Amino acid sequence: MKQANRNGVDDPLVRMQGIVKRFPGLVANDCVDLDIRGGEILALLGENGAGKTTLMNVLYGMLRADEGTIELEGEELDVRSPRDALGAGIGMVHQHFCLVEDMTVAENVALGLSPGNPGRWQVGEITGRLEQLAELHGLGVDPGALVSDLSVGERQRLEILKALYRGARVLILDEPSAVLTAEEWRALAEALRSLAAQGRGIVLITHKLDEILHVADRCTVMRHGRVVGTVAVADADKAQLARLMVGRDVDLRIPYEPSEPGAEVLSVEGLSLEEDGRRLLDDVDLTIRAGETFGIAGVEGNGQWPLVQLLTGLRQPSSGSISVGGRRVERMDPAAFTAVGGGLIPEDRHRTAVAEDLSLSDNLIMKEISTRPLSRHGVFDRGATEDRARQLVEGYDIRTPGISVLMRQLSGGNQQKAVLARELVREPVLLIAAQPTRGLDVGAMQFVYEQLSAHRRRGGATLLISAELDEVLSLSDRVGVMVKGSIVATLSHEQTDRETIGRLMTGVAA
Amino acid sequence: MSARRIFYAAEPTLFSVLVAIVALAIAMVIVALSGNSPAAALEALWEGAFGSTSRIASTLNAMVPLVLVALGWIFAFRSKRVNVGLEGQMLIGGALSAAVALEIGGLPLAVHLPLAVLAGLLGGALYAGVAAWMWARRDVNEIVSTLMLNLIAVQVISWLVRGPLQIPGSDLSRTAPFPDSSRWPQLIADTALRWDVLVPVAALVLAAFVLNRTTFGFRLRLTGANEEAAEHAGVRVKRVGVTALAISGGLAGLAGSSVLIGGQTGTMTDGFAAGIGFEGIAVALLARNSPVGVLPAALLFAVLQQGGGLMEARLGIPSNLVLVTQGLVIVFVAAGTFLLRRRRRARVSAAGTGTGQGAVVDGSAVEGVA
């Protein structure tokens, strides 16, 4: 579907020119130009808050631009709603899916196609076309399955299929990899290439450099609401992209410093967890010493989360024991975990780490509230809590207008800083960090790494669980590979390399 | 701080005031359409509520259970438990209070009255405790269970006033008059106002303090805001939920007790809660779940209730119009909360820039529209 104009140069599929979008007190898009070409994958790169999503929401009709024009194949386009956008062939897959859980895949596709209930015959027709589309692009989803039974990856594929079914020629994906495992991401990347090969324009909103290098053809970089450059990915490298995105040189390498582990901090023996006859955790032995970081590598869903739940006392093991500081903890619960000097950076920030409807201050002090001087005899001291919160805001460089703002008003990076502040300020002997950099941009990521290594230098033990293999490899003194609920191999830092671990992770014997 | 900040802080209050005014205005349009003078209706409403010392006393008296029930709702709601059984807890609390008033004799007021009040508190708390227990142990949804327990409570009262607590030697379905030693003394002679008017005031101060200044209140709010995060922070969320429901029921029980031993008739009859257990929820909604906001909201409902009577007597406008007005208030609050939330999201983007932290735009702007 590529079109050539008289000069023989490719006309873009979509041309956004001079887009200005203002929010009260803020210019989210400041005179932005963007071309989306058919047949290519365009990465839209920028830190959290750079205005990427806003720009794409303007294109998708969810927001109205204050100024600027949008052209689709040379003709001016007036999109006032997602409906208009879809009608014009522009589809978008948001980070948060818009699916009806109690309906089947096919019914979800049928929704919004025509008024009224989807009739049987229509669903049948949809099923056929869906299977066709799915096969063509490797986007397999069972059309008859209930959405509530689908994995996150399948839901995402369904969202893409929904857009394709409506004839989308431009497909926008907002941070699609945030919810995917590495495996799923590779499959998605394949599908995107296949879609682009058919002449569609694909826009990938992301702040992950690896992904861009992996899949994109061009990359437009945004910073503070403006486009700061567009580069051909073939000529770009990570450092260059990072510099464009952040506006300064960034050291993306995580230097490994050898450590001298001290006394045993965490010792786990024969830890197992069974649920409905399934063994979620199978006879796990684990020791972590003071000043040591133990990394867990593994495809997500192989027992990492149950392990965290048992260690922090959110669940009780079926068998096995947990000792902290040489003393066996008879019954672990979250309060006991904190009491023995445990800190936790949970995997799912929004769901488990912060209360978004409470203030930043409340979130910072929630684990200390029952201790002096923040409270006495069950009554807390406003002054002391506020001092504490301010101290943490300053010490951990949390960018906020004040300590009383609601947590949800902060960016992901600043929320994570708050979590780190809360967990690290008590100088825990044991820190469990699960996906500590998920969803963070480069700047915030660096901050997390610095804090983790400061904790290690202080002599703190760390259990690091991450889907980013590079992160695990460069931060850990020892790496355990988890497959189907058990640790199949433990390697020292010197022994680890991507290939070995990758083989172990996927269950291929070394 | 700045005028703008004060405005934003006051906005929810302004919104509630606006809701009340618009609801009243629509009610007056209905009055006009029915061929009556809105001015006369408003005058009757005002006079009925504030026209004399006695009327003011009645209005204040009507506020007592409303405030208590509303506080009860707020307590549960802040921990994300929905207690729609406040009516039933009023009934059971009131009945226990009445039983203490009637069955224990020969005590001085200084002992008998506090006992009766305490019985009300306890009755409501225990009755809510049934639902709380089922929720904590068996995962029974408390919305369903509290609602169902209301029906049982109605039958229990019905049985009590025709059975064990029936006035001796009579067919009337009511209890004997409560002895004076168990009733709240009058605050102003020959009016409805009794000393129990101080109960909601004390409850309000205490509730605000517990919610905002104690570690228990903190845990309660944390549980309500994010149960999982609370659990991670070492909060026993089930315990918090059960306690919140029990407190909620206790406050409703106090309301039931007040209606009886602080009321005019001095006996217990069928259905003495008269829907106050639900009206109180509307009061809490209008107050936007803030303890302080409960006072003006309860006043509005009490005025409608008291003034509506005179309006009917003088102009022949059915006092059901009062119900219509209350209904409008609820609809507007529900709709308005949604609008307000959207506006607040938009404002979030503005808040971010002040410190050169535009990071909020990507996420929140999306949500604001989605």
Chai-1 contact restraints between the chains, C-beta under 6 A:
chainA,res_idxA,chainB,res_idxB,connection_type,confidence,min_distance_angstrom,max_distance_angstrom,comment,restraint_id
A,F23,B,S349,contact,1.0,0.0,6.0,A-B,restraint_1
A,P24,B,A350,contact,1.0,0.0,6.0,A-B,restraint_2
A,G25,B,A350,contact,1.0,0.0,6.0,A-B,restraint_3
A,G25,B,T353,contact,1.0,0.0,6.0,A-B,restraint_4
A,L26,B,S349,contact,1.0,0.0,6.0,A-B,restraint_5
A,L26,B,T353,contact,1.0,0.0,6.0,A-B,restraint_6
A,L26,B,G358,contact,1.0,0.0,6.0,A-B,restraint_7
A,A28,B,V361,contact,1.0,0.0,6.0,A-B,restraint_8
A,N48,B,A359,contact,1.0,0.0,6.0,A-B,restraint_9
A,N48,B,D362,contact,1.0,0.0,6.0,A-B,restraint_10
A,G49,B,G358,contact,1.0,0.0,6.0,A-B,restraint_11
A,G49,B,A359,contact,1.0,0.0,6.0,A-B,restraint_12
A,G49,B,V361,contact,1.0,0.0,6.0,A-B,restraint_13
A,G49,B,D362,contact,1.0,0.0,6.0,A-B,restraint_14
A,T53,B,D362,contact,1.0,0.0,6.0,A-B,restraint_15
A,T53,B,V366,contact,1.0,0.0,6.0,A-B,restraint_16
A,T54,B,V361,contact,1.0,0.0,6.0,A-B,restraint_17
A,T54,B,A365,contact,1.0,0.0,6.0,A-B,restraint_18
A,M62,B,V369,contact,1.0,0.0,6.0,A-B,restraint_19
A,P334,B,H232,contact,1.0,0.0,6.0,A-B,restraint_20
A,P334,B,G234,contact,1.0,0.0,6.0,A-B,restraint_21
A,A335,B,G234,contact,1.0,0.0,6.0,A-B,restraint_22
A,T338,B,G234,contact,1.0,0.0,6.0,A-B,restraint_23
A,R351,B,E228,contact,1.0,0.0,6.0,A-B,restraint_24
A,T352,B,E228,contact,1.0,0.0,6.0,A-B,restraint_25
A,T352,B,A229,contact,1.0,0.0,6.0,A-B,restraint_26
A,T352,B,H232,contact,1.0,0.0,6.0,A-B,restraint_27
A,A355,B,L222,contact,1.0,0.0,6.0,A-B,restraint_28
A,A355,B,A225,contact,1.0,0.0,6.0,A-B,restraint_29
A,A355,B,N226,contact,1.0,0.0,6.0,A-B,restraint_30
A,A355,B,A229,contact,1.0,0.0,6.0,A-B,restraint_31
A,D357,B,A225,contact,1.0,0.0,6.0,A-B,restraint_32
A,L358,B,A225,contact,1.0,0.0,6.0,A-B,restraint_33
A,M366,B,L222,contact,1.0,0.0,6.0,A-B,restraint_34
A,M366,B,A233,contact,1.0,0.0,6.0,A-B,restraint_35
A,K367,B,A233,contact,1.0,0.0,6.0,A-B,restraint_36
A,I369,B,T215,contact,1.0,0.0,6.0,A-B,restraint_37
A,I369,B,F218,contact,1.0,0.0,6.0,A-B,restraint_38
A,S370,B,T215,contact,1.0,0.0,6.0,A-B,restraint_39
A,S375,B,T215,contact,1.0,0.0,6.0,A-B,restraint_40
A,G378,B,T214,contact,1.0,0.0,6.0,A-B,restraint_41
A,G378,B,T215,contact,1.0,0.0,6.0,A-B,restraint_42
A,V379,B,R213,contact,1.0,0.0,6.0,A-B,restraint_43
A,V379,B,T214,contact,1.0,0.0,6.0,A-B,restraint_44
A,F380,B,T215,contact,1.0,0.0,6.0,A-B,restraint_45
A,R399,B,T355,contact,1.0,0.0,6.0,A-B,restraint_46
A,R399,B,Q357,contact,1.0,0.0,6.0,A-B,restraint_47
A,P401,B,A351,contact,1.0,0.0,6.0,A-B,restraint_48
A,P401,B,G354,contact,1.0,0.0,6.0,A-B,restraint_49
A,P401,B,T355,contact,1.0,0.0,6.0,A-B,restraint_50
A,Q409,B,V348,contact,1.0,0.0,6.0,A-B,restraint_51
A,Q409,B,A351,contact,1.0,0.0,6.0,A-B,restraint_52
A,S411,B,A359,contact,1.0,0.0,6.0,A-B,restraint_53
A,S411,B,V360,contact,1.0,0.0,6.0,A-B,restraint_54
